[in-house]
Amino acid sequence: MDCDHSKLNGAVFGMHDWPDSLRGQAAMYRKLAEQTDDPFVKNELLELASVCEEVADNIEDHLTCESAGPNAFG
């Protein structure tokens, strides 16, 4: 099935909101990690928080590159 890529922009999916949402998830995981006594669970929650932060940063970097316009490579 073909996909009309012109419709896949930040306005349609709210891509600009994703970093904030992911950071909210990261904060929730960190809060849960503080509340648990199980070291394994604590570590897993902190890892999830780290992944959320990293993905949020990557999305922001990607959006910043798009808004900057063409570069030397394109």
N, C-alpha and C positions, 0 to 999 in steps of 0.2 A: 504494500500500500504506500502510495506516495504521500509525502508530508510537505505542506506549504511552510517552508522555513521562515517566510516573511512574517508569519503570525507567532513565531517563537521568540518573543522579545520579553524584556523585563516587565512590561505593562501587563501582559497576558497572565503570566505566572507569578507576578509579584516578586521577581528575582531579587529586587533591591531590598526586600524585607527578610530574605532568607538569612543573611548574616546575623541580624538581630535575633531572629527566632532561634538560630543555632546557639547563639551566646546565652539566650535564656535557658535552653536545654542544658548547656554546660553548667550554668549556675545551679540548676536544679540537681544535677548529678553531684556537684561538689557539696551541696547542702546535705544530700542523702548520705554521701561519704562521711561527713562529719557525724552523722547520727548513728552509724553502724559500729558495732564492736568487732565484726568479723573482718580480719585483715585482708582476706581474699576479696570479699565483696567491696571493701573500701578501695582496694587497688583497681578493681574492674570499673567502679564508678568514676574514679579519677582518670582512668584511661579513656573512658567514654567522653568525659568533659574535655580532655585534651584533643580528642579527635574532632569534637564539635567546634572547638576554637580554631583548629587547623583548617577545617573545611570552610568555616566562616571567613577566615583570612584569605583563603584561595579564591573564594567567590568574589570578595571585595577586590582582590588583585585583578581578577578577570574583568570585572565590571569597570575598574579604573582604566584598564588597557583599552577596553571598547570605547569608553567615553573620550579617551585621549585622541582617538582617530587613528588614521593610518600611520605606520611607522616606517622605518627604513626598509622593512621587509615586505610591506604590503600597503 
